[in-house]
Structures are given as C-alpha cells and as structure tokens.
Amino acid sequence: MIRNPILILAALAVISGMVGAEPDLTGIWAFRCEDDLLSQPFPLAEFTAAILPMGPSLSGACTGESPDPWNGMVTGGFEGGRIDLMVLVIQHPLVVARMTGTLNDSGEIDGTFVSSDEEGSGWRGIFSATLTSPNTTLYEPAAFEPLTFVPAVSGGISDLQEAAAEPPLAVTPKKREVLEIGYTRDTIYSRPVI
C-alpha cells in the first residue's frame, strides 16, 4: 500500500528533526538576579532583555532601572537546553556579567552569574528569567540621557572662528657640523664607537 516510500521517509525525517529542535527563545525576557554578597547595589538585579536567536547564537538589547536607567547589550549562545549569556551594561561604570543556565520544563531559565564593573566591584549569585512576550518590537530602551563621562560640546558653528595663526619659526642651524671618522690599520672595531 506504500505508494511513495521516499516521500514517507522525508516526512519522518522532518518530524524527527522537529522533536530534537531547540526551543525558540525569541522575545522579551524579564531577568531577576539575586546577589550572594549583598555588598552594594547591583545594576542587574532586575532587567529586561530582547533576545533574538540566530541558530545557536543569541544577541539582543537589555535595559534596567537600578540604580539609574541604563541600556546594554546581550550576546551568547543556546544549545542542548543550556544558555550562556554575556551582558554589557552601558553606563558609568561599565558592568559586564556572564550568565549560564538551563531552560527548564516550564519555559523559564535558571542559572548562575558572575559580574564585575570597571571600578573593581564584583557580584555573583543566581538568576531566573521568564519570557514576558514573544514580540521583540515591544521592547523599549531606557530614556536616552547623555553619559556623564562623555564630554559635551556647547555652542554653535558661528562661535567657531578661524584665527590667523602665525607660522612656526623654523630653527635652522647657521653652520653644519661635520663629523669626520677615520680608520687606520690598527683600528680594533669594524665600526666607530661613539
């Protein structure tokens, strides 16, 4: 009764490929981190990330509110149910975190993180992440404010005037010194020693 065995084998291959396929992590995720050290405010305590997978690679943007509104970047990978993320918080001081975890049966991500900033503070602990929306277009970055450590330029173009600069004085020696090196048969070195 089998009419086309090649077609049936192709259908079975597609179905078996779907069974082992990785879950789609596309969407907006709410992250909650619990710091073990509790030494000082941790900027990644609660943040939102828009994650876009490309095969096993992940990338996206993130934003948080503590201690001040900030924006950041997310990059990493997801394979075999394990996730490995790097988060960069773009504020002063810069904060970097590495988060590793697993996707559990309820669709949440649980794991551990380590983090540090450019001033030498460090944190470690556990995190969890929940998918809040599969639609990444709903992601909203923090309000844009210029970074305090970037110099701002004020004034307009009319404020800039070209000043007639005097040409630099050329200092040239009035006479040249000539260094004369002579060799004799008794010279020990093959080149002069000065």
ABEGO torsion letter per residue (X at the ends): XBABAAAAAAAAAAAAAAAABBBBABEBBBBBBBBAAGABBBAAABBBBBBBBBEABBBEBBBBAOABBBBBBBBEBBBGGBBBBBBBBBBOBBBBBBBBBBBBAAGBBBEBBBBBBAAGBBBBEBBBBBBABABAAABBBBBBBBBAABBBBBEBAAABBBBBBBBBBBBBBABBBBBBBBBBAABABABBBX
